[in-house]
Amino acid sequence: MADKLRLHEYKVLLYRLFLGYVFYFIARVLFFAFNTNLFAVDHFSELMKLCYYGMAFDTTALLYINSLFLILSVLPLTINTRPGYQKGLTILYFVTNLLAYATNFIDIIYYRFSQVRSTKATLDVLSDETNKKALFEHFSGTYWYIIFIFIICCFAWVWLYKLVKIKPQPVKDAKVYFLSSIVSFLLIAALTVGGIRGDFAHSTRPINMVDAYKHVTVPNQGDIILNTPFAILRTLSANNFKLQHFTDEAYINANIKPIKQYNGNPAVRPNVVVFILESMAREYWGSMNRNTQIANFKSYTPFLDSLSNSSLIFTNAYANGRQSIHAMSSVLAGIPSFQTAFTSSPYAKQKIQSLVSICDTMGYQTAFFHGAANGSMGFQGFGNILGYKNYYGRTEYNNDADFDGIWGIWDEPFFQFMGRTIGTQKQPFLATLFSLSSHDPFQIPQKYKSRFKGGPLPIDKCVQYSDNALRRFFNYAKTQPWYNNTIFVITADHTSQTYYPEYSKSINRFAVPILFFSPNPAYGLKGVRTDLAQQMDIYPSIVDLIGYHKPFRSWGRSLISNLPTETPRVINSTGNICQFMQGNYIYLFDGKNITGIFAAKDKGLEKNLQNGNINAEMNKGMADCKALIQDYADRIVNKKLNP
C-alpha cells in the first residue's frame, strides 16, 4: 500500500527540502561569523534564536525557488520514479537552488559595505556598472575563500542529496495511484501557498522583509533572520513608492515645509565645487571627532583636519542613503533613498528641481566629474536627468596610465584634471566631483605605499591618499583666479569599514562629515556645529549661499541661515526600516507604524522607549516622520519634484 500511496517519494521529497534548511542555516551562521562586529549578538543562544526565526523566511525562499521542482515531483505521471526522470529533477533542483544559494555568500562580503541584505535595488545598481568583468575578477580573487566555502557547501549538498534515492516503482494500481496523488498534490499545493505567504490567515499580508524586525530589539539583527534569496524575491515587483495618508497638506506645509525660500544676497555669485568622497566616513576625520571621547582615536585626514579650522563643519551629520547613487540624489537634489533607491525607480525619469537646475537658471556652467568608466554607477544617466551640461569621466581624462586597474583614474591625477578643467569654464560654475580611490579593493598607487601606511582597516591608507589628493588640489586651486570667489563643500557618499565600536552602532553606520569652506570671508563659513545635519541639507544651503530668491522644493534646510522655523532632522533607511531623528529622539518606522522610539544619544538603539510614557515631543516626532514620508511619496509618484 505504501508504494501505491507514493509515501517513499514524499519522504524523499521532504528530505530534499530539509537539506535546503540545513544549508541555509549554515549560510546564516557564516553570514554572522564574517560580520560579527556589525551585530550586537552577545550569546550563542541569541544567535540560535535568530536562526530559528529565520526558518520562516527560509521556508518562503525555498518554496519559491523549488516550486517547479515540487510540482514535477508530485504530479501523477507514472514515470516519476524512473532514473531518467529523477536525473532531470536533480538537475533542476541544483540549478535553481545553488544559483539562489550563491546570493547568500555574496552578501557575506557585500553586507559590510551595504549594511543591508541585497535586494532588487542592488541588482539595479549592478546593472549600471560598466566594468562588471573587472569587478568580478577582483572580488573573486580577493575573497576566494568565500567561493571556496561555497563550493564545499555545494559538494556537501550534492553528496547528501544522493545518499537518499528513489527506487523505480511500477504503478500497480492506477486508480489508487492517481486518486492518492491528486489528494497529495492538493495538500502539498496548499501547504506550499501557506509557506510562501508565511501563514494561512486571509487577514494578514504575505510575510515581508519588515516582518524580520518584529523579532529583534536591535534593528540590524533582522538581517541575520533574513536570507538574500528571500530579500531579492520579495522586492522584484515591489512598489515602495506607495501613496499614504497620515495627515493633511496643511500639517505638511506647516511642519515639514517642503517648499523653501531664502534671501541670501552675495555681492557676486560664487562658484561652487562639491566633493562627494567615496566611503570617506566621519569616523576617519580627526576634526569630526575632537569631542567624541573615543579612546586612542587616530585621524587619517591631516589636510581635511587643517582645512576644518578655517571651515564650517558639522560633526553630527548623516547620510540619507546607503550607496553611492543614493548620495548623488540626496546631495544634489535633496531626495533620500529608502527601501528602493529613487534613482533606480521609473519615477527618476521626471523633471526634477535640483541644485543643478537652479544653478542653470542663474547662468551657471555645470559639470560633473567621476574618474570611472563613463556610465558607471548610473552617475552619467542621473546627471543628464538633473541637467549637467558637461560630464567628465575616464573617457574625457583620456590617459589610462593613471587607471587603477579596477574602478577608474586615481584620485590625485583626476582631482588635478578637474582643477584644470574648471579653470576653462565660464564663471560662475557649479562643479561636482565624485571620488573613487577610497573604495574596495583599497589600493593606492605604488609610489605612495611607503608613505601612507594606514591603520587597522584596509581603507585607512586610501583615506590618507585621498586626503593628500585634496591637499594637492587645493594647493593648485589657490593659484587660480576663480579660487577666491568659490565655495567648497565636502561630504561623503556613505560610510564603510568601521573600527571604533561607536561607529558600529546602527545610527552611526550613516555618520558622514559635512564641511563648507570658502577663502572669501564674506560667506561666514567658519565654526563647529553639533546640531543635526544631513546630506539633504547641502542642496538648500548652497541655494541660500548663491542668492536664489524664488521658492523651491526641499526636504532639507539651509545650514547657513539656520532659521528657527526650520527643524533640524535626519531621515534615512536601513533598506527596510526608516530611521528618523529629530529633537531628543530617534524613531523607527516600517512604512506603516512607528516600531521604536529611542533617546537621541542611544545610537545603538538599545532601549526602546515606546512602551513607556509617550510625551508631547514623541507624538510630534512620530507625526513629523509620517508626514515627511507621505509628502515624499506624493511628490515622487505624482511628479511634483519640480514645483
N, C-alpha and C positions, 0 to 999 in steps of 0.2 A: 504493500500500500504506500510505503514511503516513496518508492520510485514513481508511482502513479501521481502522487501529490507534489513531486519535484522538491521534496524537503531538502535533499542534499544540495541541490542547486542553490536554494535560498540560503542555506547555511554558508556556502562558499561565497555567495554574494555579500552577505553580512561581514564575512571575514575580510573581503577585499575592501569594503568601505571602512572597516575598522582600521586597516593599515593606513588609510588616509588620516585618521585621527592621530595615530601613533606618530606619523612623520610631521604632521602639523604641530604636534606638541614639541617634537624635537626642534623644529624651526623656531617656535616661540621661545624656547629656552635659550637657543643660540642667539636670537634677536636680543634678548635681555642680557645675555652674558657679554656680548660685544659692545653693549651700550649701557652698562651698569651705572656709569657715572651720571647718566641723564635721567635716571628714575630713582625716586625716593622709596625703594623697596628694601627694608631692613632685615627681613627674616625669610627663610626658605618657605615657611608655611604661608606667608603672604604672597609669594610668587606662585605657589601651587593654587592658591585661591583664585588668583588672576587667570591662571591656566584653565581652571575649572569653568569660570565664567566664559572663557574664550571658546569653549566647546560649542556653545550656541551659534557663534559666528563661523566656526569651522563647519558645523552642520550645514549652514546655508551655502557656504562656498563649495563644499564637497558635493552637495546635491545639485547645485547649478552646473558645476563642471562635469559631473558624471550623469547628467540627466539622459543623454542619448545612450550611454553605456547601460544604465538601469533599464531603459525601455527595451533595448535589444537583448538584455539578459533575461527578462521575464516574459517576453512575448511567446505565445504558444506556437512555435514554428516547427516543432518536431525534430529540428536539426540542431537545437541549442547545445546539445552535449557533444556533438561531433568535433573532432580535433581541429578541422579547418575553421569552423565557426568560432571555437574558443580562441584560436590563434588571432582571428580578426578582432575579437573582443579585447584580447590582451594588448594588441597594438593600439586600439582606440583608447583604452584605459590609460596607458602610459604616455601616449602623445598628449592627451588633454591634461592629465594630472601633473606630469613633470613640467610642462610649459607653465602651468599656473603656479606650481610649487616653486619654480625658479624665482618668481617675483618676491617671495618671502626672503630669499637670500640676497637679492638686490637691495632690499630695504635694510638688511643687516648693516650695510655700509652707508647707503644713501640717507638713512634716517638721521645720522649725526649731522648732516648738512641741512636737511629739510625740516626736521623736528616734527614730521607728520607722516603717517602711512601714505604711500604713493596712491594716487587716485587717477581718474581720467585727466585731471588738470596737469598731472605730472607727464602723462603721455603727450598732452598738447604742447607742453614746454619742450619736450624732447623732439617733437616733430619740427620745431623751429630751428633746431641745431643743424648747421651745415657741415660740421666736422664729426659726424657720428662715428665714422670708421676710426679716426684717431682717438676719440674718447673711449671707444670700446677697447681698443688695443691698450690704452693707458690703464684703464681700470682693471682689465683682465690681468695685466702684468703686475700692477701694484697690489691688488687684492686677490692674488692667485690662490691663497689659502682658503678663501671663501668658496671659490669654484671647486677646489679640491674636496672640501667638506660636502658640498652639494653633490658631487659625483659619487662620493662614498654613500651618501644617503640614497641616491638613485639606485646604486647597485644593491644596497641592502633591501630596498623596497622591492625590486625585481626578484631578488632571491627569496624573500619571504612570500611573495605572491605565488611563486612557483612551487612552494612547499605543499600547498593545498590545491589539488587539481580536481576537475570534474571528469569523471569517467564516462565514456559513451554509454548511453542507456537507450535502447529502442523503446518506442511508445507501444505498450502492450494493450492498453485500454484507452482508446481515443476519447471516449465520452468523458471518463473521469479526468483524463489529462486536460482536455480543453475547458471543462467546467471549473476545475480547481485552478487552472491557470488564469482564467478570467477573473475569478474571485480574488486571487492573489494579486493580479495586476491592478485591480481597482483599489485594493487595500494599500499596496505599495505606492500607487499614484497619490492617494490621499495623504499618506504619511510623508511623501516627498513634498507635496504642496505645503503641508504644515511645517515641515523642517525648513523649507526655503523662507516661509513667512516668519518663522520664529515661534508661532503658536497657531491655534485653530480658531481663535476668537475673531469674529467679524468686527468687533468694536475697536480693535487695535490695528494700527498700521503695521505693515511688514517690518521686521527688525532692520534697523538702520545703524549708521555709524555712531550717531549720538547716543544710542542705547548702551554702548560700551561704557559710557561715562557715568551712568547711574550706579555703577558698582564700585566706584573709586572715590576717594577723598582728594587725591592729588590728580588733576586732570590728565596729565600726560601718561599716567598709568593705563589709561584707556587704550593707548596704542599697543600695550602688551596684550590686552584682551583681544584686540582686532587681529586679523591677518590680512595680508596685502591683496590676495585674490578677491576677498570679500570687498575691500575698500574700492578696488577698481570696478568690480561688477556693479556695486551699488551706485556708482557715480557715472556710469556710462551714459545713461539717459536722464540723469537728474537735472532738474532746473532749479538752481539755487537762487534765482532772482525772482522770487515769488512775492507778489504784492501782499502786503499785510495792512491791517488797520488796527493799530493800538491806540491811536489818538487822533485828534483833528489837526487840520492845517494851521489853525491859529496857534496851537501849542508848539508845533514845529517851528513856526516863524519866530515865536517869542523866545524859545529856549534853545533851539539848535541853530537858528539864524543861518540857514543855508545860502542866503544872499547877503553878500558883504559889500561895503563901500567905505573907502578911506580917502583921506585928504592930504596925503603926503605931497610935498611940493619941493623937489630938489631944484637947485639953481640950474643945473644941467643934467639931462637924462644920463644916468650912469650906464656903463657897460656892465653886464652880469656874466660871471663864469660860475657854473655849478659843477662841482666834482661829486660824483656818486662813486664811492670807493668800494670795490668788491670785497665783501666779508670783513671790512675794517671796523669790527665791533668796538663798542665803548670800552670793553674790558682791556684792550691793548693800549689805550691812551692814558698817559700819566696825568695830563691836565684834567681829564674827566674823572679822575679817581683820587684827587687830593684829599677829599673828605670822606672817603668810603671806609676808612679804617681797616682796610684789608692788610693782614699781616704779611710782611715781606713782599709787598707789591712791587713789581718791576714794570717799567714802561718800555715800550718798543717804538715810540714815536717822538724822538727828541726834537725834530723840526716842528711837528704839529704842536708839541708842548710849548715851544718858544713862541710860535705864532699865536697860540691861545692867549698869551699875556697881552697881546695887542688886539684881541678879538672879543666878540660877544659870543660866549659859549653856553650851551645848555647841557647840564650834567644829569638831567632827569628826562632824557628824550628816548623815544621808542619808534621802531619801525611799524608800518601799517600792513606789512605782509611778510612772507617767509622766503620769497625767491626774488631773483634779480629783476624780472619783468614786473613784479609787484611794486618794487621801489620806483620804477620809471613812472608808473601811473600815479603813485602816491605823491612823489616829489613834484612832478611837473604838471599834473592835472588834478591833484587832490582827491584821487579816487582810490580807496583802500581795496584790499582783496580779502575775501572771507573764505567760504568753502570752495568756491570756484573763482579763479582769477578773472577779473573783468576783462583783461587783455586777451584771454583765451575763449571768451564767450562771443556769441554772434552779436551782442549788443555793443561791442567795441567799435564796430564799423558805422558809427554815427558821428554827427558833428559834435565836437567836444570843446567847450571853452576851457582853456588851459593857460599856463604861463606863456606858452609858445604863441597861441592865437592872440593873446592880449598884447604881447610884445610886437607881433606882426602889425596890429592895428596902430601901434605907436611908432612905426617906421624902423623897427629894429631889424638887423640882419640876424638870422638864426641858423645855428649849425650844431649838429650832434656828432660826437666823436666816440668811436669804440674800436679798439685795435683788433678785434676778432674778424673772421671772415664776414663779409657783408651779408646781412640777413640773419646772422647768428643771434640766438636768444629772442628773436622776434623784435629786436630793437628797431631795425630799419622800417619794418612794416608799421609798427605803432608810431614811430617817429613821423612817418608820412601822414598817418591819421591826425596826429597833433599839428602838423603843418610846418615842420622844419624845412627850411629852404635848401639846406645842404646837409649831406651825410658823408662823413669821412670814416672809412674803415680800413681794413687791411689792404683792400684793392687800391684805395687812394694813396695810402702810405707808399705802396709800390716798392718795397725793399724787404724781401724775405730773409735777408741776412740777419734781421732783428726779430725773426719769428721764434717763439719759444718752443716750437715743436708740438704743441697741443692746442692752446687757446688762441694765440694771436701774437701781436707785437708786444715786446716787453714794455712795461710802463714807462721807464725812463726815456727811451727814444720817442715813444709815442706822445708823451707829455710835451716834449720839446717840439715835436711836429705840430701839436695843437697850438703851442705858443707862436710858432712862426706863421701858421695858417690864419689865426685870428688877427694877426697884425696886418694881413692883407684885406680884412673885412672893413667895410664902411661902418663908422661908428654912428649911433650906438649899436652894440651887438649883444646877443644872448648866445653863449657857447656852453654846451653841456658835454662833459666828458665822463664816460663810464669806464673805470679802470678794470684790469683783469689779472694782474700778476699775483695778487694775494688770493689765489684760487687753487684748489687741489689740482695737480699733484704737489703744490707748494714748492716750486723750484725757483731759483734765482739764477741770473747769469753767472757763468763760470768766474768772471773777473771779480765778483763780489763775495764769493763763497768764504774767503778767508776773513773778510771784513764783517759780514753780517752772520753772526753765529746763532742768533735766535735764542730760544729758551726751551721750556719743556714741551711746547706744542710745535708741530711741523710748520704751522702758519706764521710763527713768530718772526722767523728770518725774512719772510715775504713782507710782513708788515714793516720791518726795518727798511727793506729795499724800496717799497712804495713810498714810505715816508721820505726817504732820500730823493726819490724821483720828484716828489713835490717840492723839496728844498731846491733842487736844480731848476725846476720850472719857475719858481718864484724868483730865483736869482736872475733868470733870463727876463722874466716879466718886468722886473724893476728897471730894466734898461729901455723899456718900450714906451712910446708916447701915450699909449692907451692905459697904462697901468694906474696912474694916479686918480683916474675917474672910473675905477672898476670896483664892483662889489663881488667878492668871492664867497661862495657858500660851499661848505664841505660837510658831507654826511656819508653814511654807509648804506648799502642796499639792505643788508641783513646781518645777522651775527653768524658765527662759525664755530670753530672749536673752542671749548672752554677749559680753563684750568682752575680758576678760583671757584670754590663752592657757591659763592654769592651769585655768580653769573650762570650757574647751572639751574637756578631757580626758575620756575615756569614763566614768571613775568619778565625776568631779566634775559630770557632767551631772545627777547626782542630789543634789548638795550643797545641803542646806536648813539653816536655823537652827532651833534649839530653845531656848526661853527659859522659865524658871519664875520667877515673881515673886509676892511677897505683901508687903503693908505690915506684916504680922504677923511679927515676927522669930522667933516660936516655931517656925515651919516650917523655919528654917535655909536658906532658898533664896537662897544667895549664893555666888558663886565662878565660876571659869572651868574647865571640864573639857575635856580633849582626848581622852579615851577614846572609842571608837566608840559612837555612839548612832544610833538610827533612829526613824522615826515610830511604829513598833510599841511602842517603849518608853514612850510617853506614857501609854497606857492603864494598864499596871500601876503606873506611877509615881503616877498620880492615885489609883488604888485603894489604894495604900500610904499616901498622904497623908491620905485621908479616913477611914482606920481600918477598912477592911473586913478581917475576920479569917478568912473562910472560903476554902477552895480555889477557884480559878477558872482558866479556860483562857487561856493567853497564850504566844505565841512570842517576846515581848519580855521585858524585865527592868525592875525598878524602878531608875531612875536616882537615886532618893533614898536608898534603903538601900544601894545599890552593894555587894551581897553578893558575897564572893569565890567563892561557889558558883555564881554566875550569870555566864556568859561573855559579855563584850561582843562583839556581832556585828552584821552588817548583811546583809540579803538584798534584792535587787531584780532586775528583769529588763529587758533592752532590748526585750523583746517576743518574742525568740527564744532568747536566752541568759540564764541566771540568773547574776548576779554575787553572790558570797558572800565577805564579808570577815570574817576572824577572826584575831586574833593578828598575826603578822608577814606574812601572805599574803592575796592575793586569788585566788579560784578562779572559773573559768568552767565552767558546767555546762549541757549541751544537753538535759537531760531523761533521758539515759541514761548519759553518760560525762562525766568531767571533761576539758575540752578545753584548759585552760590554767591555769597557776599563776604568779602574779606577786608580786613584793615589794610590801608594803603601800604603800610610797612611790611605786611605779610606777603612778600614777593614769592614765597614758596607755596602759597595757598594752603596753609596747614590747618587753619582754624576757621571753619565755616560759621559765620555769624547769623546765617539766615534763620536758624531755628530759635534764635533769641528774640529780644525786643527789637522790632523794626522801627527806627526813628524817622523823623521827617526827612532828613538828608538822604537816608537809604531809599525812601519812597520816591524822592525826586530823582535820584540816580537811576533807579530802575526805569522810571518813566522816560528819562532822557535817553537812556540806552535804546529802548524800544523805538522811541521817536526818530532817532538817527537812523536806525536800521530801516524803518518804514520809509523815510524820505530817500534814503539811498536806493532802495529797490524801485520806488516810484519814479525817480528821476532817470534811472538806467532803463527800466522797462518801457516807460512812456516817453523816452527820448527827450528828457528835459535837462541834459547836461550842457546845453548851450542856451541859457535863458535869454 
